Amino acid sequence: MSPLSQQDNAVFRLSPRVHVVPIRHGSADVARAIRELWLEHRFDCVALPLPASVENPVEEGIRRLPVVSVVVMPEPDHNERPACSYIPLDPCQPVISTIRTAMEEGIDRAYIDRDVTAYEPVEYPAPDPYALKSVSLASFSGAALPFLPYPKPQSQRWSRIKWMAFKLHELELDYRSILCVCSVEDWPWLRDAYQNRWPYELPEPLAGRPVLHLVEPRTLYFLLCELPFLTELFEQRRAEARSDAHLSVDGIKELLLETQLRWLATRPARLRQESNWVTPQLLQMYLRYVRNLALGERRLTPDLYTLTLAAKQFAGDEFAVTLLETAKRYRYEPDETLRAASPPYSLGLGLLESPEGHLSIAKNRLGGAPASWRTLSLKPRQDLRKRRQWAYRWNPLGQCSWPPEDNRIEGFTAHVREQSKALLGEDLARVDKFTTSIRDGIDMRETLRHWNPRKKSPHIYVKEIPPSRGAVEMVVFIFEVPADPDKFSWQATWYAEHVEESTLCFYATPFLENMVGPGIGQSQYGGTLFQFPPRPIPDIWEDPRLDFAQTLEERLIAGAALHSLEKHITLVSPIPPLARWKRIARTFERKLIPVSLSRFSGQTVARLRRFHVLNGHEIRSFAGEFIQG
């Protein structure tokens, strides 16, 4: 936010002594804009949109910051259910930040709102305060003016506005320079009530005394206006006297990096190599996608739902769950002495639960944008005890695959076959000088190699790729070189269930060590052999004709060369074919077509390597509830 201009002063100054600043509750950007006012002007009193009855508990809770508290104000029962309103002592709330700064600077505070027996909140779709980074507060408030809800006559809101206007006239008798922090939805009518001196009504009696309580850390997300992780970053920057001007965006990047570190730390050791596909490039694409999702919802900054949804779509359920847990983390927790003296309350969306378990309807007096529940299906990793129970109940006489994964990898294998056919045709390509036709295109390499600028008409070379002959029956994938026999201790041959499925030979990690659901084990390929069209072949892991192979990779290649009806075998691996692999293929009069594994994205390879084993066909009916996408 830029310093106050003459336009700002003309709009916000009620009198030579009163300067009113309209704010939107629940925004760290607005809190920062108020802090900049302290640098430009000197005030001897701050008028706050809170009732005088909460002054002592609010300021006591602010002294506890960065430990978050809440001031609870009891109200009469609503529809035979307990009710209350509350004030979140959130360091990113503009009102709380203003009180905190005034206390540190020794400036008087005046709580000018009217006490009411039952608070009636006002909600409206306010613009995103992130715009304050490029526009002034006067422009921001002026743009919202046509859409502000008008206070109805005789309503509680209108009575509160007239009482605040009366209190401002009282403060003018004692102070020379007053900063009035006012909700943006009340600002135009507060100005009107102040200038016209509308008659006011006395405060209402309270249903109970306001009380200060701690908040259960796991429910802070429902209290804080920013993500708990971002609130923690704001407090760290404050303690280190560092700028937080761009933290609303940079904090999202720090959240991603922290999530990546925590996600990698929780991955099993056998899956560490698989996890390296979450690269800076992928995170950049993720941030671009998050920006587009936020703009589609008419927001400039994303909420937690948008961040988690994008994480699920880009990196899977486990990464999304880790991001969700990281975003809700807040390390400034109360100590045991404070918890024993004041047991914490738990909050929900419009609910508050006491330590005794009593639920009350709760209304936020500093509420920001309206909140609502949205559903997102995530499948977290199950705890170790459950996975052990599922492994113990496994029936060794029945196992099958998960059809969606079969379809996915069969489609990918068909794509690799087409690519290998194209590579096979390029090996037979012929290059000639251009005469009358460019044939299959200009060969730039040959053209540049023979290019002579001194000639008036340099020769152009074209290439002709003859149609490939034969087909590719066997496709071999090798994902890790060298393959560790201890890690990939499970070797098997699976036969096709129908004509659209390949015969599959593979070595993989044991699925019983990674159970993800009842009768559902997760494994990871180390290497695979796909034979299409399918036909029965002997199990290559028990075939004595292949006992000469010294490694798992060699046995897989030898099995493909032994049973292939075609001359060429596609080999997809992270390294070029070793001399011994080529020698094994020549022994069976076969030739390897190498395809680099790096041609495919790490995310694609990671998804293809992960597969699930079901303990019978009946498990397919509910496996989708446990298997991550």
ChimeraX attribute file (.defattr): number of C-alpha atoms within 10 A of each C-alpha:
attribute: neighborCount
match mode: 1-to-1
recipient: residues
	/A:1	19
	/A:2	13
	/A:3	14
	/A:4	16
	/A:5	11
	/A:6	8
	/A:7	11
	/A:8	16
	/A:9	14
	/A:10	12
	/A:11	18
	/A:12	20
	/A:13	16
	/A:14	18
	/A:15	15
	/A:16	10
	/A:17	18
	/A:18	23
	/A:19	22
	/A:20	23
	/A:21	22
	/A:22	22
	/A:23	24
	/A:24	25
	/A:25	24
	/A:26	23
	/A:27	22
	/A:28	27
	/A:29	25
	/A:30	26
	/A:31	21
	/A:32	19
	/A:33	20
	/A:34	22
	/A:35	16
	/A:36	15
	/A:37	17
	/A:38	15
	/A:39	9
	/A:40	10
	/A:41	11
	/A:42	12
	/A:43	19
	/A:44	16
	/A:45	22
	/A:46	24
	/A:47	26
	/A:48	22
	/A:49	20
	/A:50	22
	/A:51	17
	/A:52	14
	/A:53	16
	/A:54	19
	/A:55	14
	/A:56	12
	/A:57	19
	/A:58	22
	/A:59	16
	/A:60	13
	/A:61	22
	/A:62	21
	/A:63	13
	/A:64	13
	/A:65	16
	/A:66	21
	/A:67	20
	/A:68	24
	/A:69	27
	/A:70	23
	/A:71	19
	/A:72	24
	/A:73	24
	/A:74	21
	/A:75	21
	/A:76	15
	/A:77	14
	/A:78	12
	/A:79	7
	/A:80	7
	/A:81	10
	/A:82	16
	/A:83	21
	/A:84	24
	/A:85	25
	/A:86	22
	/A:87	22
	/A:88	24
	/A:89	29
	/A:90	27
	/A:91	26
	/A:92	25
	/A:93	25
	/A:94	25
	/A:95	26
	/A:96	23
	/A:97	21
	/A:98	23
	/A:99	22
	/A:100	17
	/A:101	14
	/A:102	18
	/A:103	15
	/A:104	10
	/A:105	11
	/A:106	11
	/A:107	15
	/A:108	15
	/A:109	18
	/A:110	22
	/A:111	18
	/A:112	23
	/A:113	23
	/A:114	24
	/A:115	19
	/A:116	18
	/A:117	17
	/A:118	21
	/A:119	18
	/A:120	14
	/A:121	13
	/A:122	14
	/A:123	14
	/A:124	12
	/A:125	11
	/A:126	17
	/A:127	16
	/A:128	16
	/A:129	21
	/A:130	18
	/A:131	17
	/A:132	18
	/A:133	15
	/A:134	10
	/A:135	13
	/A:136	19
	/A:137	25
	/A:138	19
	/A:139	15
	/A:140	19
	/A:141	22
	/A:142	14
	/A:143	12
	/A:144	14
	/A:145	14
	/A:146	9
	/A:147	12
	/A:148	18
	/A:149	12
	/A:150	13
	/A:151	16
	/A:152	10
	/A:153	9
	/A:154	8
	/A:155	10
	/A:156	16
	/A:157	19
	/A:158	19
	/A:159	22
	/A:160	24
	/A:161	27
	/A:162	25
	/A:163	24
	/A:164	27
	/A:165	24
	/A:166	20
	/A:167	19
	/A:168	22
	/A:169	16
	/A:170	11
	/A:171	19
	/A:172	16
	/A:173	9
	/A:174	11
	/A:175	15
	/A:176	13
	/A:177	19
	/A:178	25
	/A:179	24
	/A:180	24
	/A:181	21
	/A:182	24
	/A:183	19
	/A:184	21
	/A:185	23
	/A:186	20
	/A:187	21
	/A:188	19
	/A:189	17
	/A:190	26
	/A:191	19
	/A:192	15
	/A:193	20
	/A:194	20
	/A:195	13
	/A:196	11
	/A:197	13
	/A:198	16
	/A:199	11
	/A:200	17
	/A:201	12
	/A:202	11
	/A:203	15
	/A:204	11
	/A:205	10
	/A:206	16
	/A:207	15
	/A:208	13
	/A:209	12
	/A:210	21
	/A:211	15
	/A:212	23
	/A:213	20
	/A:214	23
	/A:215	24
	/A:216	19
	/A:217	21
	/A:218	14
	/A:219	17
	/A:220	21
	/A:221	20
	/A:222	18
	/A:223	25
	/A:224	21
	/A:225	23
	/A:226	23
	/A:227	23
	/A:228	24
	/A:229	20
	/A:230	26
	/A:231	25
	/A:232	20
	/A:233	19
	/A:234	23
	/A:235	17
	/A:236	14
	/A:237	14
	/A:238	12
	/A:239	10
	/A:240	9
	/A:241	9
	/A:242	10
	/A:243	10
	/A:244	18
	/A:245	15
	/A:246	11
	/A:247	18
	/A:248	21
	/A:249	13
	/A:250	13
	/A:251	19
	/A:252	19
	/A:253	15
	/A:254	15
	/A:255	17
	/A:256	22
	/A:257	15
	/A:258	15
	/A:259	21
	/A:260	19
	/A:261	11
	/A:262	16
	/A:263	18
	/A:264	17
	/A:265	11
	/A:266	11
	/A:267	14
	/A:268	10
	/A:269	10
	/A:270	12
	/A:271	13
	/A:272	12
	/A:273	11
	/A:274	19
	/A:275	18
	/A:276	12
	/A:277	16
	/A:278	16
	/A:279	12
	/A:280	10
	/A:281	10
	/A:282	15
	/A:283	18
	/A:284	12
	/A:285	12
	/A:286	19
	/A:287	19
	/A:288	12
	/A:289	17
	/A:290	21
	/A:291	17
	/A:292	15
	/A:293	19
	/A:294	17
	/A:295	13
	/A:296	10
	/A:297	11
	/A:298	12
	/A:299	16
	/A:300	17
	/A:301	19
	/A:302	20
	/A:303	13
	/A:304	14
	/A:305	14
	/A:306	17
	/A:307	23
	/A:308	23
	/A:309	18
	/A:310	17
	/A:311	25
	/A:312	21
	/A:313	13
	/A:314	18
	/A:315	19
	/A:316	19
	/A:317	22
	/A:318	19
	/A:319	23
	/A:320	24
	/A:321	20
	/A:322	22
	/A:323	25
	/A:324	18
	/A:325	14
	/A:326	20
	/A:327	24
	/A:328	20
	/A:329	20
	/A:330	21
	/A:331	12
	/A:332	14
	/A:333	15
	/A:334	21
	/A:335	9
	/A:336	10
	/A:337	8
	/A:338	12
	/A:339	15
	/A:340	10
	/A:341	10
	/A:342	15
	/A:343	16
	/A:344	21
	/A:345	20
	/A:346	21
	/A:347	23
	/A:348	15
	/A:349	16
	/A:350	14
	/A:351	17
	/A:352	23
	/A:353	17
	/A:354	15
	/A:355	13
	/A:356	8
	/A:357	10
	/A:358	9
	/A:359	17
	/A:360	21
	/A:361	18
	/A:362	22
	/A:363	22
	/A:364	19
	/A:365	17
	/A:366	23
	/A:367	22
	/A:368	18
	/A:369	16
	/A:370	10
	/A:371	11
	/A:372	7
	/A:373	7
	/A:374	6
	/A:375	6
	/A:376	10
	/A:377	10
	/A:378	18
	/A:379	18
	/A:380	16
	/A:381	15
	/A:382	13
	/A:383	10
	/A:384	11
	/A:385	8
	/A:386	14
	/A:387	20
	/A:388	14
	/A:389	13
	/A:390	18
	/A:391	20
	/A:392	11
	/A:393	11
	/A:394	18
	/A:395	11
	/A:396	8
	/A:397	7
	/A:398	11
	/A:399	16
	/A:400	17
	/A:401	19
	/A:402	18
	/A:403	10
	/A:404	11
	/A:405	16
	/A:406	16
	/A:407	13
	/A:408	12
	/A:409	18
	/A:410	17
	/A:411	13
	/A:412	13
	/A:413	20
	/A:414	14
	/A:415	11
	/A:416	18
	/A:417	19
	/A:418	13
	/A:419	14
	/A:420	23
	/A:421	19
	/A:422	14
	/A:423	16
	/A:424	22
	/A:425	16
	/A:426	16
	/A:427	11
	/A:428	13
	/A:429	14
	/A:430	12
	/A:431	17
	/A:432	16
	/A:433	16
	/A:434	16
	/A:435	10
	/A:436	6
	/A:437	10
	/A:438	16
	/A:439	13
	/A:440	13
	/A:441	12
	/A:442	19
	/A:443	19
	/A:444	12
	/A:445	11
	/A:446	17
	/A:447	18
	/A:448	13
	/A:449	9
	/A:450	12
	/A:451	15
	/A:452	12
	/A:453	8
	/A:454	7
	/A:455	8
	/A:456	7
	/A:457	9
	/A:458	13
	/A:459	17
	/A:460	18
	/A:461	22
	/A:462	22
	/A:463	20
	/A:464	18
	/A:465	17
	/A:466	14
	/A:467	13
	/A:468	14
	/A:469	9
	/A:470	11
	/A:471	15
	/A:472	24
	/A:473	21
	/A:474	27
	/A:475	26
	/A:476	27
	/A:477	24
	/A:478	24
	/A:479	22
	/A:480	15
	/A:481	13
	/A:482	11
	/A:483	17
	/A:484	12
	/A:485	15
	/A:486	9
	/A:487	14
	/A:488	20
	/A:489	13
	/A:490	16
	/A:491	21
	/A:492	14
	/A:493	18
	/A:494	14
	/A:495	16
	/A:496	17
	/A:497	12
	/A:498	9
	/A:499	11
	/A:500	11
	/A:501	19
	/A:502	24
	/A:503	21
	/A:504	18
	/A:505	23
	/A:506	24
	/A:507	26
	/A:508	22
	/A:509	21
	/A:510	19
	/A:511	19
	/A:512	19
	/A:513	13
	/A:514	21
	/A:515	26
	/A:516	26
	/A:517	23
	/A:518	19
	/A:519	22
	/A:520	29
	/A:521	24
	/A:522	19
	/A:523	21
	/A:524	24
	/A:525	22
	/A:526	27
	/A:527	25
	/A:528	23
	/A:529	23
	/A:530	22
	/A:531	24
	/A:532	21
	/A:533	14
	/A:534	18
	/A:535	11
	/A:536	10
	/A:537	13
	/A:538	10
	/A:539	15
	/A:540	22
	/A:541	18
	/A:542	12
	/A:543	11
	/A:544	9
	/A:545	11
	/A:546	17
	/A:547	13
	/A:548	11
	/A:549	17
	/A:550	9
	/A:551	13
	/A:552	23
	/A:553	24
	/A:554	19
	/A:555	20
	/A:556	24
	/A:557	28
	/A:558	24
	/A:559	26
	/A:560	26
	/A:561	24
	/A:562	18
	/A:563	15
	/A:564	19
	/A:565	14
	/A:566	15
	/A:567	17
	/A:568	23
	/A:569	25
	/A:570	26
	/A:571	25
	/A:572	25
	/A:573	19
	/A:574	17
	/A:575	15
	/A:576	13
	/A:577	16
	/A:578	9
	/A:579	8
	/A:580	11
	/A:581	18
	/A:582	15
	/A:583	14
	/A:584	22
	/A:585	22
	/A:586	13
	/A:587	12
	/A:588	15
	/A:589	13
	/A:590	20
	/A:591	20
	/A:592	21
	/A:593	17
	/A:594	19
	/A:595	21
	/A:596	13
	/A:597	18
	/A:598	12
	/A:599	9
	/A:600	9
	/A:601	10
	/A:602	18
	/A:603	19
	/A:604	11
	/A:605	15
	/A:606	19
	/A:607	17
	/A:608	16
	/A:609	19
	/A:610	17
	/A:611	20
	/A:612	22
	/A:613	19
	/A:614	22
	/A:615	21
	/A:616	16
	/A:617	12
	/A:618	11
	/A:619	19
	/A:620	17
	/A:621	8
	/A:622	12
	/A:623	18
	/A:624	14
	/A:625	12
	/A:626	16
	/A:627	18
	/A:628	16
	/A:629	14
